[in-house]
């Protein structure tokens, strides 16, 4: 029988349609093939991108030259631009402002063939360090209230370039998803005087039915009400609302569990397209007792169609307990 499940943070309902149930091998995923050709993100083509704003690994040479291990550059075709002022205006009951922000590309490896899920943890660590440093720098700009960090892997997930990269966008306003999470977790905190994310982690560590993997500092779990089969959250065990407060020791542990998490996913469903997004506190909020930073990894295995657009519900053909079992039992 289908089951309705409610996300305890957002109050969002999910339909677990088990009659449509699948095994990992039942999902049709386009085979991942590196086509090659000219790539603006490859070493030697640095002059075809905007000037880098952060680089790791280059021990010699000038800026915007080869020899790097990771580069961060402004997006050549940004969703928002950094020059100008917001100029907020009202037009009757409507509000508008200039499209001010920052849009950057994190080039995760110089090797065009590399996939993020296959990077060794020490190389993956550079990406998480770059996220931290770029958010810290953009937080100095009074126009920005939030920085969203995300990765699209695979054409179905929105990736437009083959070369492994992630992106960040600095925004002058808080995204609705962030405000919904903040409001939902605050409501729980006011009622129980506890962080709902900490309670979720505690329960999942005890029950071990949705626990995919863990290390000393982090846990990966399948959420109770997932939007997609094989959706996973990577969360710090210790309460902290701010990603940019993490030191290198914490980010090393994050890279290790993230590597294991993505390799488990890739073993279950090879070449699966996915998105991951960093959820963290607003730039100038200060520490929050009710909120807990985390990454959400959402494979692109189902379609958003009329029912989803009309209701806000998601239909998921696999219970998270079942996907967790597959993920936990694969041999790496």
N, C-alpha and C positions, 0 to 999 in steps of 0.2 A: 504494500500500500504506500502511496506517496506520503511524504511527511513535510510539514511546515516547520521551519526552525527560525527562531528570532535571534539576530545578532545582539548580544547583551550590551554592546557599547553604543551602536548606532540605532538600535530598534528596527533595523531593516530585516524584512522577512525573506527567507530563501525556501524554495521548493526543492526537496530532495526527491527526484522522480526515479525511484529505483526500478520501475518497470522498464525504463530506458537503459537500465544498468549495462555497464561496459567493463571490460578488462582493459588494462593499459594497451594491449596489442590491438584493441578494436578501434582506437582513435586513428584517423587518417591524418598523417602529418606529412607535409611536403618535404621531400628529401633535401637536406642541406647540402648545397654545392657551392663551392667558391668559384665564381665566374672569372675573377681576375680583371685585367684591363687597367686603365688609368685609375688611380685612387689618390685623392687629395690628402688623405690622412697618413699615407706611407712615407717613410724616411726618403729624403731627396725631393719631396714635393712641398716642403714647408712654406715656400713662398706663395703657394696657391691658397693658403688659409690666412685669415687675419692673424696678426702677431700674437704669439703665445702670451698668456697671463700667468702661467705656472708651468714649470718643467722639472722633472726628476731624472737624474741619471746622467745628464750630460756633464762630462768632466773636462771637456776641452771644446774650443770653437766658440762661435758667436751665437747669439739668440737666433731662433728660427733656422737652425741648421740640423743635420743628422747627429746621431750619437746619444739620443734621449731614450729613456725607458717608459716615460709617460709624459704626455703634453696636454695642456688645457688651452683651448683657443675659443674666442667668441664665435658663435654660429654665424656663418656667412649669410644665412637667410633667417634672421632672428624673428621670433614671434613678437618680441618686444624690444625696443631700442633703449640704450642707456643715456642718450643725450636728450636734455630738455627737462622741463618741469611737468608735474602732473596736471595742473590747471583744471582742477575739479569744477564742474559746472552742473547746473540743474536746468532741465528743459521741461517745465511743468512737473509732472510726476516722475519724469525720467532723469537718470543721472548718467554723466559721462565724464571721462578724463582722458588725457593723452596716454598712449600705449607705452609708458615708461617702464623699463625693467632691464634685466640682463639675461642673455641666453647664451650658454657656453657648452662646448663639447669636450668631454674628457676622453682622450684617445688612450685606451687602456694598455696598449702594447704596440711596439713598432712593427711587429710581425703581422702581415695581412692575413695569414692563415690561422692565427690564434682565435680561439673562442673563449669567452670569459669563463665558462664552466670548466674549461680545461687548463686555465692558468694555474701554475703552482701558487700556493698561498702567499709566498713572499712577493710575487708580482701582483697578485690580487690586492695585497695590503696597500700598494701604492695608490690604487683607486680609492680606497676608503680614506686614506690620508688626504688625497686631493679633495674629496668631498668636504672633509672637515676644514681644510685651509681655505677653500673658496667660499664656503658659507661664512666663516669667520671674517673674511675680507669684505664680502658683500654686506654683512651686518653693520658695517661702519657707515653705510649710505642711509641717510635718514628717510629716503623715499621708499625704502623696501621694508615690508613687514614679514615676508616669508620667502624661503627658498625651497622649491620643490626639486628633488633629485630623483631621476628615473633612468631606466634602461629599457629599450625596446630590442628584443632579439627575434629575428625572423620577420619575413615580409608580412605575415598575418598579424604580427604584433606591432607593426608600424615602422620597422627599421627600413631606412631608405639607403643606407650605405652598408656594404659587407664588413668593412674593417671594424673590429670590435671597439665600441665606444658607448658611453653613457652621456647624459645631458643634465644640465641644471638650468632652472629658470627662476630668477628673482622677481617677486611680485610685489606691487604696492598695496595689495589687499590680501586678506586671508581667504584661501580657497574654501568652498562650502564643505568639502569633505573634512578639512581640518577643524572648522568650527563645530561641525556635527560631532566629531570625536571628542573635542574639548568639552562640549556641552554634555554629551552622554556620560563621559567619565567623571565630570564634576557632579552631576546628579547622583551617581552611584556613591561618590565620596561623601557627599553631604548626608546621605542616608546611612552609610555603613562606616564612615571614617576610615576607609581603606581604598587603596588604588585598585581599580577593577582589573588592570593588566597584571598586577602582582598576584591577585586572587586567581586569575586564569592560569598563570604560570604554576602557582602552587597546586591547584587542582589537577592540572595536566601531568605534573611530575608525580603526583600521588596515584592517579588512575592509570597512566601510561597507555591510554587507548588512542590518543591523538598525538603522542610524542614521537617525533621522527628521529631526532638525535639531539645530543647535548654535549657540552664540554663544561669546564669549570665556571665559565662566565656567561655562556649563552645557551639558549634552547631554540630548537626549531620544532614547530608544531603545525598540525592542520587545524584551522579554526573550526569551531562548532557549527557555524553557519557560513560555509564558503561559497563564494560566487561562482567558482570554477572548479572542476575536478583538479586535484593536486595543488590547489592553492596552499601556500605555506607562509607562516610568519616567523621571522627570526628576531628574537627578543633578548635583551640583557636580563639575566636573573636578578641582578641588583637594581633597585629602583633608581631611575634617572630619566628626566624628561628631555634632556638636551643632548643631541648627538655630538655637538661640537665640544662638549666637556670631556669626551673620551680621550684617554691618553694612548700612547702607542701600544702599551701592553694589552689594553682592551681591544684595540683595533687588530692586533695580531690574532687574538682569540676569535674575533669576528671573522677575519679572513679565513681562518681554519674551518669554522663551522659553515660559513657560506660556501666554501669550496666543496665540502662534503655534501651539503644540501643540494647544490646544483648538480653534482655528479650522480647523486641518487635519482634526481628527477630525470637526468639525461639517460641513465641506465634503464629506468622504467619506460620512458617514451623518448627514444633517440630523436634528436633534432627538434624537439618540441619548441615552438615559438612561445615566448613569455615576456611579460613586463615585470620589473620590480620597481618599487617606489619607497623612498625613505619618508617615514612619518616622524616628525620631531616638533618641538615646541616653537611657537612664533619667535621672531628674532629678539624682541625686547620684552618678553613676558616675565623673565626671571624663572627660577626653579618652580616647578609645579608639583604639588604633592599628589594630584589626582591623575597625572598623565605620565606616559611611559613611552619613550621613543622606540621605534622598531622598523623593520623592513617587511613589506608585503610582497610576495612573489606570486604572480597570477599567470599561469599558463593560458594560452589562447587555444582552448579546446572546444568551446561552445560559442554560439552566435547570439548576438544581441538583436532581437527582432521585435515585432509589433507588441507582443505580450510584455516584454521587458520594458520597452519604452512607455507603454501605456500604464503600467502598474508600479514600476520601480522594483518589482520582484525579479530575482534571478532563478532560472531553472538549472539545477545541477543533477546530472544523471548518476553521480557516485557519492555515497556517504563519505564524509571525511575519515571515519574510522577504517573504511576499506582502503582508501588511497594511502592512509598512513601505514597500514599493514604492508602494502606493496613497497612503499618507500623504505620502510624499516628493514624489510627482509632481503632487499636486493644485495648481491655480492659485489662489492667495489673492487 
